[in-house]
Amino acid sequence: MDHEAPVDAGVEATVNAGDIARLADVGRAAVSNWRRRYDDFPQPVGGTASSPLFSLPEVEAWLRRNGKSFEVSQGDRVWQRLRASADDLRLGEVIREAGAFLLYVQRDPGGWKRLAKSADLAVRLPRVVAEATGDLFPGDPSSVEPGLLRLVAAMAERHGAAATFEFLCERYAEAHSRRLALTRPDVAALMTRLACAEARTVLDPACGMGTLLLGAAEVMADPARPAERVADRPAYSVRFLGQDANETAAALAALRLLLRGRDARIVPGDALRGDAFPPERPVDAVVCDPPFNERAWGHEDLVGDPRWQHGMPPRGESELAWVQHCLAHVRPGGLVAILMPAAAASRRPGRRIRANLLRAGALRAVFTLAAGGPDLWLLRRPEPGERGPATIVVGDAGDDPESVERCWQAYLAEAEPPRGGRVVRIIDILDDEVDVSPARHLSPRVDTRGFPAARERFREVSAALADGLPDLEVLTGGGAGWDVSWSTVAEMARAGLVVIRHSPLRALPDGETPEVPEGGEDGEDGVPVLTADDLAAGAAGTTGSAPARRIPPAPGLVAVRPGDVVASAVTARVVTADGAVLGPHLSLFRVDPGKVDPEFLAGFLRYAAGGGRPHPGSGRVEARRARVPQLPLTVQRAYGAAFRRLLALEDGLREVAAAGEALARLGVEGLVGGRLRPRG
């Protein structure tokens, strides 16, 4: 249901396929189906061929016409109109200008109400916004036309200025997900809990849109925070500092904090080349998710920089430059939480700096947060004259990020860390490699709970093989060979014994599996399609299971029925399930069951296709040329049963191999990881 009436803001809102799916509460594949099935679906009004944009009013009208329920929230209307007011490259500037306007409305709500009634709004608005925001946001807010800003103000009146801007930033991040490197929310929360619990000033020198600083603000405003830590300073004195090379991202970060009433100073610029915050005024904590693998980070220009207390970072080790930049800005005893690529823990060019960090007692912990990285490094700037620790803690979060916090707290309490963590002596790391990778020092994370089930499964499927063998008699001498007439499948088709159909599909559309809404609607969930992979694996309707792939309904598709023989270039099987359609590169053979046994025919088709092994020239023409002996139906059925049991033997061998591989893998991992041991 549409709850918000359209408001004319001078620009026509546009939506992409993902927006339409969200508005109608369906999957993206359903929108693709609508575009194919309905000739009256709105035509694109912009965008690209791979990501078209549609007129929101036209989409709304089409949804109403076709009885599709939908909801366009106030936020969606504001966002779509903002996005339509500028090209993609200027969208960030438009969001920034809307944020500056919201800051003005928040700081002077009465002034906005008076100004909104004036006839010269467009002329006066830039000046009053500039006065309210100071010189923080250079630019001309008048580039966003007043009618659109009225919509933004109306949303803020209903939801609050901070929540309104946060919504717009979330939509902006979604629209530019490939350009923006955003810290995962759970990782940001973890980093700020670890580093900022006792901080009054926090710096992020590569802040992006401010995700980590916002996380720090939440930690520092936590009512559970011990009162004695902040009793001598009022809450508003907590300060957030940030810098980012992307001017638009820096402005958005500042606005997100200021609209929440935080004391924040965010400066645009490259922190390595043009540090905006003097190390002489250190902060309590630094959090950072720096850019990885940058070659042009300023290596030549920064030789001899005083920040490199632990060694000049090699050209290919920009992350170690960020580590030392962060350490240079935190007070003695202050913490640094920084994300690092997994390779930074072991790359040979960085071993000297890693060794110096360990010897100085600066590097305290390295945690793997996900397979392949990133890793979380926790560092502490040593107090003058402080004796460094003899150990560090390493850990692998696996699927439990909170285990990192438990490991760190146990390390600080000099207790045994929980499973997934280990305390390592620094002297054992200071070798030729100075490898601080958690994987180097941890036993493999092995879950052997599935070993007993895997063993029983292997026994079950291997024992079933012998029971499935057909009882075949070996013929020798004069009784060997065939003494009957033969026909090709093409000749059987001309005689009306077999109907041959070929799939019209050359490939599966879009290479995707449409989402299936609960209950479906008008076939929008697609139809199941039998593929060559299904056929080879003995799945999806050939052994009773459902096909994994679905495609939009279309005229001309070949439906498959139980008893049909379906053949590919490498095999053939009898279908046992109903409801699927024939996939690409497959042929269907529908027999007269009173004259031809389908399993009998399938056996000879498999042989013609190479017995499941592809060979040169295999294809549809091979199936039509396949030769089949002319035998009575009762004899065909006996042969068909033997063919079926031999095919089941092939399938069983594959299943035994898969079960054996799983059993062997779990066994080796369990023995190596100390989770299994030989009996006796």
N, C-alpha and C positions, 0 to 999 in steps of 0.2 A: 504494500500500500504506500502511496506517495503522501508523505506527511507535510512536506514543505512546498508551498506554492512558488513557482519560479518568480524571480525578481529581476527586472531589467537593470543590469549594471553597465550597459554600454558595450559589453563584449559577450560573444556567444560561447558558452562553456563547451569543451570537448572532452571526450572520454576514450580510453583505449579498451581493448578486449578485457583486460584484467579489471578495469573499473566497472565495466558492464557486468562481469561475473560477480563482483562484490555487491553491486546494487541489487541484482536479481537473486543473490544467494545461490548461485550455481557454480560449477566448475568452468574453467576457461574452455574446455572442450565443448561444453554445451553451447557457448557463444559461437564457436567455430561451426558447429552443426547448424545453428540458426542461420548463419550467413550462407551456408550451402543450400539449405532446404527451402528458405523463404526468399522469393524473388523481390519482395517488398522490403527486405531488411535494409536499413539506411546505408547509403554508399559513403565511403570515407571522404572526409572533408580536409584531411591533412595527414601529417605524419609520413611514414614510409611504407613501402610494400610489405615489409616484415613486421612493422608496428604501426598500423593505420590508426588514425583518430577519427572519431565520429561525433556528430553534433549531439549534445546531450538532450536538447528538446526533441530532436527527431527520434532518438533512442527511446525516450520516455513515451512518446506517442506510439511508437511501434509496440512497446511492451504492453501498453494499455489495450491497443487494438487486438493483440493476440492473447489477452487474458493472462499475461505473465505478471505475478506479483513482484513488486519491487519497492525499495525504499531509498529515497535520496535525502540524506540527512542535511542539516544546515551546514555542517562542516564540509561535506562533499561538494555542495553547491559553491561554497566560498573557494575551496581548493580548485575546483575545475575552472572557475572564472579567473582566478589568479593565474593559473597555468596558461589559460588561453590569451592572457593579456600581454604575453611576451614570448619571444622565441626561446628555444631550449637553453641557449647559452646565457641568456639574461634572467633565467628563472630564479637563480639564487639571489640576484640583486633585488628582484621583485619581492621575494620572501623577506629579505633584509629590510626593505623599505616598509613592508607591512609590519614587521616587528618594531621598527622605530616608531611608527604611528601608534602601535599598541602601547609602547612604553609611554608615549605622550598621553594617551587616553587614561592609562593607569595612574600617572602622576598628576593629571589635571582633568578629572572626569567632568567637573563643572564647566571648565573652559571648553571642552569638546562639545558639550551639549549646547552651549551658546554659539560656538562656531558653526556647528552643524546646521543651525537655522539661518546663517548669514548667506546673503546672495553672492558674496565674493569669496566663497569657500576655497575655490581652486587657487586663488591668488594668495590668501592668507595662510593656508595650511602649511606650505613648506617652511615659512618663517617660524610658526609656533612649534612645529615639530623639532626644528633645529634648536630652538631655545630650550625645549624640554629635555633634549638628549645631549646638549652640548656639542662638542666637536667629535663625539665618538664615532659617528656614522656619516662620513662625507657622502654626498649624493643628493639627488633631488627627489624627495618623496612625491613631488607632483607628477612623476612619470607614471605612477599608479593613479588612475583617474578617480576622482572623489566618490563617484557612485559605487565603485568597488570597495573603497575604504569604508563606506557606510555599512556594507555587508560585513566586513571584518569587525567593525565596532559593534554591530548587532550581535554577532556571535560571541564577542568578548563580554557583552552585557549579560548574556545568558550563561556562559560557561567560565568566564574569567579570562583575563588577558593572558596569563601564563599558560593555561590549558589550551587556549585558542592557538597560541604560537607554537606550542609543543605539537599539536595536531598538524599544523602546516609543515613543521620541520620533519615530522615522521613521513608525511606524504612526499616531501621533497627528497628525503633519503631513499624512499622506495623507487621514485622515478629516476634517481641517479645512483642506483646501487652499484653499478659497474665502475663508476668514477670515484665514489666515496669509500674510503676504507674506515669502516665503523667498528669500534670495539664491541665485542659481544656483551650484552647487558649482564649476563651472569659472571663473565670474566671481569668486567668493570667493577661490579659489586664486590667480588673477591679481592681485587687489588686494593680498593679503597678501604675495605675493612682491615686488611693487613697493615697498610701503611699509614692510614690517616686517623686512627682511633684517638690518638692523643694530640693531634695537630691543631694549630690555630691558623697557620698559613700553609697553603698547598699550591704547588706549581705543577703545571703540565706544559712542557716546552714544545709539544707537538699535539696540541689539543683538539685539532679538527673541529667538530661541531660541539665539543664540550662534554662528551659522554662521561669521561673519567672525573672531570670537575663536578659535574652534577651528582655523580655517585658519591664523591667525597662530601658534598654538601648534605646529602642524606645521612651519611655516617655521622657527620659532625653535629647534625641536628637530632640524632637519636636520643630519645628521653632516657634510655638505659645507659647512656654514656656517664661514667662516674662524675659526680658533681664537682669533686675537688679538682679535677683537671681543668675546669674552665671557670671556677668560682671567682677567680680574680680578674676575669675578663668578661665583659658582657658578650652575649651571643653574636650581636651584630659586628663585633670586632674581628670575627673570623674572616679571613681574606682569601680570595681565590685569584690566582695569577695564571695566565696562559699566553701562549704564542703559537702561531701557525703560519706557514708559508702561504696558505690560501686565504686571501683577504676576505672573501665571502664567508668561508667557514669560520674564520675568527670572529667576524661580526655576528654570525648566528650564535656562536658559543656565548659571546658577551650578552646578547639579548636574552638567551635562555636563562642565564644566571640573574641578570638584572631584573627581569620580569618576576623572578621568585624572591626579589628583595635582598639578594646576596650582594656583598661588597666584592666586586670583581673588576679586574683590569686585564683585558685581553688585547694583545698587540699583534697586528699582522707582521709577518716577516719570518725569514729563515733563522731559527734560533742558533744554529751552528755558525753561520756566517755573520749574523747581525744580532747578537744576544741583547734582548731588551731589558733583562733584569740583571743587575750587577751581582756577581757572586759575593761581593762584600756584604750584602744584606741577605743572608741565607734564610731559607724557609724551613718549616718543620718537617715537611714531607714532600716528596716528588713522585708523581705517577706519570707514566709515559707509555704510549703505544706508538713508537717511532716508525717512519717509513723503512722498509727492509730493502736490502740489496741495492742501495744507491751508490753509483760510481762517482757521480759529480757532486760530492757533498762538501767540497772545499778543501781537499787534502793539501793541495799546493799552497793555498792561501793561509792555512792555519798551522803551518810548521812552527813549533816553539810556543804554541798557545799555552798559557798557564793552566788551562783546564786539564791538560794531559799529564796529570800527576803520576799515572801508572804506565805511561809509555805513549809514544806517538802512534795513533791508530793507522794501520796499513790502509792503502787506498781501497781495498775490497772489504774492509771491516768497518763500514760506517756505523754499524750498531754499537761497536765498542767506543766510537766517538760519542754516541748518545749516552752510553752508560757513564762515561766520565763527565760529560756535561751535566748530567743529573746529580752525580756525586758532588760536583763543584758547587751546586746551588743549595744543597741541604746542609743544615747546621750539624755540628758534631753531635753524634747520637741520634740524628734524624734518619728516617728510613726512605728508601727508594724502591718502588715496585715498577718494574719495566718489562714489557713483553719483548722477547727475542726470538729470532728464527732458531729452529733446533740445531742447525749447523754451526751457529755461533759458539756453541759449547765445546766444539771439538776441532774447528778449522785450524790448520797448522799455522797460518800467519798470525793468528790472535793468541797463540799460546803464551807469549811473553807477558802480554797484558793480563791474561787470566791468572797467570802465576803471581804477578804483582798484586792483583786484587785479593788473592787468597792470602798471600804473605802479610798484607796490610790489615787483614781482618775485615775487609770491606764486603766481599761476597759471602753471604751467609746461607743462601738457599737457592736451589734450582729445581723447579717443578715442571714436569711435562703436563700440559693441559689437554692435549689431544694428539693422536697419532700423526706424526709428521710436523708437529708444532702448531702454534707457537709454544715456547717455554716461558715460564714466569721466573725472572731473577729477582730475588730480594737482597738488597744491599743496605749496609748501615755505615755511615761515615764515622770512623773511629774518633773517640775523644782524644785530645792531646795527651800523650804518655800512656794511653790505655794499652793494656796487654791484649793482643789479638786472640781470638778463639783458636782452639786446636782442631776443630771439626766444622763441617758444614752439613746441612741436611739436604737430601735429594728425595724426590718422590715422583710418582706417576699418578695423576688424578684419576685415570681411567674414566669410568662413567660417574664418578662421585667428586665433583669439584670441591665440595666441603671438606674432603679428606685433606686437602692442602692446608686449610686452616688448622685442622687437628694436628697435622704433622708439625706445623710451625709452632703452635702453642706447646706441644710436647718437647720440641727442641729447646725452646726458651726456658722450660721448666726442668731441663736436663733429664727428661723422662724418655722411655722407649717410645719411638714413634709408632703409630698404628700401621697396619698392613698397607703396603704401597709406599712406605717411606723408609729411609735408612739414614743414620748418622754415619758420615764417612770422615776418616782422619785426613786432614789437609796434607800431611806428609806422604800419604799414599797416593795423592793425586799429582804431586809435584814431580812428575817424571818427564820424559821427552815429549809427551803429548799434552799434558795438562788438560785432560778430557773431563769436563764436569757434566757430561750428559747423564741424566738419571739412568738411562738404559744400560750404561756402562757399569754402574755400581749396584743395580738392583737385580734380584733374581727375576726371571721372566714372570710376568703376570699370567698365571695359568689357572683356568677354571676347569678342573677335572671332574666336576660333579656329573658331567655327561658321559664319563668313561664307562660305567657299568651298563647304561642303556645302549651305548654304541656297541659294546661287546655282545650284548644279547641280540641286538639287531643283526649284527654280522652272523652270529650263529643261526639265527632264524632264516635269513635270506639264503645263506649257503646251504643249509639243510634242505631247503625247499627245492633246490635245483635238481637233485637226483630224482625226486618224486615226479618231476615234470617231464622226464625223458619219454619220448614216444617209443613204442615197441615196434621196431622196424626189422623186417626179415631181409637177410642178405641173399640175393639171387645170384647164382652162378650157372655157367654152362648155357644150355639152350633156352633156359627160362629167363635169361637176363635180357633187358632192353624192352622197347615198346613194339607192339605189333598192332597198332591202331592208327587211324587217320588223325592228322593234326590240322588245326585251323589257326589262323592269326586272329588277334582280337578285333582287327578291322573287319575281317570276314564274319566274325560272330556278330558284330554290330550291324552289318548289312543284312544278316539273317534275323535280326530282331531279338537276339539273345542278350545283347548288352546295349545300353544307351550310354554314350560317351559325352561328357560335358567338361569344358575347360574353364578355369577361373578367368574372369575379365580383368582381374586386378594385376597390374604390373608391379606395384609396391603398396605397402600399407600407408594410407594418407597421413601426412604430418609426422610420421614416425612416433606417434604417441598413443597412449592408452587413455581414451576419454574417461573422465570420472563418472561414476554411476550414482546418481542421486537416489536417496531412499525411495523405493517404490517406482522410480523412473517416471517419465512423462513424455507421452507421444513419441516413444522411441529415442528420446534425446540421449539416453544412456548408451546408444549404439547397439550393435549386434555382435555376438561372439564370432571370431574368425579363426578357422583352423589353419595353422601355418605349417610350413615344411619342417620347422624345428619341433613342433608338437608331434608331427608324424614320426620323425626320426626317434624321438624320445619315448614314444608310446603313450602320449598324454593327450589331453584336450579332446575328449570325445572318442578316442580310440581304445581307452581303457576305463572310461566312465568319468574321468575328471573334467572340469570345465575349462574351456580355453582361457588363456591369460590375456589375450588381446581382444580389443573391441574396435569397431569402426562405425562411422555414421551410416545409417540405412541409405541405400541407393538402389535405383532400378538396375536390373540385370544381374544382381548378385546370385550366385548359385547356392541354394540351400542344400544341406547335407542331411540324409536320413539314416537311421539305423539300418545296417545291412548293406550300405553303399561301400564300395571299394574305392579308397582314395590313394592315388599314387603320386609320388614326386620323382625326381630324377634318380633317386637312390633307394627308394623303398616303396612298399605298398602295404596298407592295412585295411581291415574291415572296421567301419565306424560303428560304435555301440550306443552313442548318445545322440540326441536330437537337438536342433535349435541353432547350430552353427552354420556359417557360410564358408565357401571354399576360398582359401587364401591364395596369394600370388604363387605362380609356378606349380600349381597342383591341378590334377585331372581327376574326374569322378567317373566311375564305371558302375552303373546301376543295372544289376542282372535280373533276368527272369528267374525268380527263386524256384520255380517248378522245373527248370531245365539246367540251371547253372548254380553250383554252390559258390558263394562269394569267397570263402576261405580258400577254396581250391584255386579260383582265379587269382586271388591275391598272392598265393605262393608262386605261381608262374610269373606274375608281374614283378615280384621281388627279384626273382632270378634274372629276368630280362634287364632289370635295372642294376645288376651287379651284386645282388645279394646284400644290399645295404652299403656297398662300396662304390663310389662314383668312378666312372671311367669315361674316357674321351668319347664324345658324341652322344652321351646319355641325354635324354630329354623326352618330350611328349611322343615324338615319332617312334622311340624305342617301345613304348607301351603299346602302340597300335600294331607294331610289327611282332610283338611277343607271340610265340607259338604255344598253343594249348592243346593237349590231346583230347580227342572226343571220346568220353567215357560215360557210362550210365551214371545217373544222379547219385545212386547209393554208393558207387565206387568213388565218385567225386567227394562225397562227404567224408569217407574214410581218409582220403588223401588230405582233404581240408583240415580234419582234426589233427593230423600229423604235422602239417604246415603250421597250424596254430600253436602246437606245443613246442615246436622248434623256435618259433618267434618268441614265445614266452621264455624259452631258455636264453635267447640273446638278451632280452630285457632283464632277466634275472642276473645274468653275468655282469651287465652294466651296474645293476643295483648292488651286487656283491662287491664290485670294484669300488664303488663310491663309499659303501659302508666300511670296507677295509681301509680305504685311505683315511676316513674320519677316525677310525679306531687307532690306526698307526700314529696319526698326528697327535691325538690326545695322549696316547701312551708315551711318545717321545717327549712332548712338552711336560707331561707330569713327572717323568723320571728326571729330566733336566732341572725342572723347577722345584724338585723336592716334594711334590705333592703326591707322588706314587712311589712305591718301592716294591721290589720283588718279594714274594712270600718265601718264608723259610730261610 
